[in-house]
Amino acid sequence: MGREIERKFLVKGEFRRLAVSQYDILQRYLSIDPDKTIRLRLTGDTALLTIKGRPLPGSISRGEWEIPIAPSDAREIMEICLPGIIEKTRYIVPFDNHRFEVDVFHGKNEGLVIAELELTSEDEQFQRPEWLGEEVTGRPEYYNSSLIG
């Protein structure tokens, strides 16, 4: 089974000059059920169908499966997805021995900037860059599935 251990933070400072790459993301949802989310994500000429389970009780760990699909199929399936869309630019920012994915949201969520950090264990230690703000891990209002619009 795939497993995701992720922490999320608001971003309070400038990070873009530290980014090693960036790309645009378009995503829509087939399910936003609290027990599972199913989304389609288009990034350039790549598409993924992603299924995420509910985090384990008292945990930040949850099941996650990513399945590559043809971008043309993803575009067609997006036509029957739930209403709403997420549009964002993702910046890859290495810091210390970790890699932060910083999402700058567009459209309805313009102005929102969230950094995500995937870890190998829930108790893994990491250095916090100065631009990292309040932790919002586990707060449903910051789940992408809550931000569709």
C-alpha positions in Angstrom: 0.0 0.0 0.0 1.2 3.5 -0.7 1.6 5.8 2.3 1.8 9.5 2.6 3.3 11.2 5.7 2.9 14.9 5.1 3.0 18.2 7.1 1.6 21.4 5.8 2.5 25.0 6.6 1.3 28.5 5.6 4.1 30.5 4.0 5.0 33.8 5.5 8.1 34.9 3.6 9.8 34.9 0.2 10.9 31.5 -1.0 10.9 31.8 -4.8 14.6 32.7 -5.2 15.4 29.3 -3.5 13.3 27.2 -5.8 15.0 24.8 -8.2 12.0 24.3 -10.4 8.3 25.3 -10.8 5.3 24.1 -12.8 1.6 24.7 -13.1 -1.0 22.2 -11.8 -4.6 21.8 -12.6 -6.7 19.4 -10.6 -10.3 18.3 -10.2 -12.0 15.8 -7.9 -14.1 12.8 -8.5 -14.7 12.3 -4.7 -14.2 14.5 -1.7 -15.7 12.0 0.8 -14.0 12.4 4.2 -12.9 8.8 4.1 -11.4 9.1 0.6 -10.5 11.7 -2.0 -10.1 10.8 -5.6 -8.5 13.5 -7.8 -7.2 14.0 -11.3 -4.1 16.2 -11.7 -2.6 17.6 -14.9 0.9 18.9 -15.0 2.2 19.8 -18.4 2.1 16.5 -20.4 1.7 14.3 -17.3 -1.6 13.2 -15.6 -2.2 11.3 -12.4 -5.2 9.8 -10.8 -4.7 9.9 -7.1 -6.6 8.2 -4.3 -6.1 9.2 -0.7 -7.6 7.7 2.4 -8.4 9.3 5.7 -5.5 9.8 8.0 -5.1 7.2 10.7 -6.5 8.3 14.1 -4.0 10.6 15.9 -1.7 10.4 12.9 -0.6 12.4 9.9 -0.1 9.2 7.9 -2.6 8.0 5.3 -2.9 5.7 2.3 -2.1 7.3 -1.1 -2.0 5.7 -4.5 -0.9 7.6 -7.7 -1.8 6.1 -11.0 -0.4 7.6 -14.2 -3.0 8.0 -17.0 -3.0 9.5 -20.4 -3.4 13.3 -20.3 -6.1 13.1 -23.0 -8.0 10.7 -20.8 -7.6 13.0 -17.8 -9.0 16.0 -19.8 -12.0 13.9 -20.8 -12.6 12.6 -17.2 -12.3 16.2 -15.9 -15.5 17.0 -17.8 -17.5 14.7 -15.4 -15.7 15.7 -12.2 -17.3 17.5 -9.3 -17.8 21.2 -9.8 -14.7 23.3 -8.9 -11.1 23.3 -9.8 -7.7 23.9 -8.2 -5.2 25.9 -10.1 -1.7 26.5 -8.6 1.9 26.9 -9.4 4.2 24.5 -7.5 7.7 25.5 -6.5 10.3 22.9 -5.5 12.4 24.3 -2.7 15.2 22.2 -1.2 16.2 23.1 2.4 18.6 21.3 4.6 18.1 17.6 3.7 14.5 18.0 2.7 12.4 19.1 -0.2 9.5 21.5 0.3 6.7 21.7 -2.3 5.3 25.2 -2.1 1.9 25.8 -3.8 0.9 29.3 -4.9 -2.8 29.1 -5.5 -4.7 31.0 -8.3 -8.3 31.7 -9.1 -10.7 31.5 -6.1 -7.8 30.8 -3.7 -5.5 33.6 -5.0 -3.1 34.7 -2.3 -3.0 31.4 -0.5 0.5 29.9 -0.3 1.0 26.5 1.4 4.2 24.5 1.8 4.1 20.7 2.1 6.8 18.5 3.4 6.7 14.7 2.8 8.5 12.7 5.5 9.6 9.1 5.9 8.2 8.8 9.4 5.9 10.9 11.6 8.7 11.7 14.1 11.3 12.7 11.4 13.1 15.8 12.4 13.6 18.7 10.0 14.8 22.3 10.0 12.3 25.0 9.5 13.2 27.6 6.9 12.6 31.3 8.0 9.8 31.7 5.4 7.8 28.8 6.9 4.7 30.0 8.8 2.0 28.4 10.9 1.6 24.7 10.7 -1.8 23.7 9.3 -1.4 19.9 9.2 -4.7 18.1 9.7 -6.8 21.2 9.3 -9.5 20.4 6.8 -9.9 23.9 5.6 -6.4 23.7 4.0 -7.0 20.4 2.2 -7.0 20.9 -1.5 -10.3 19.1 -1.7 -11.8 21.9 0.5 -10.4 24.6 -1.7 -12.2 23.6 -4.9 -14.2 26.4 -6.3 
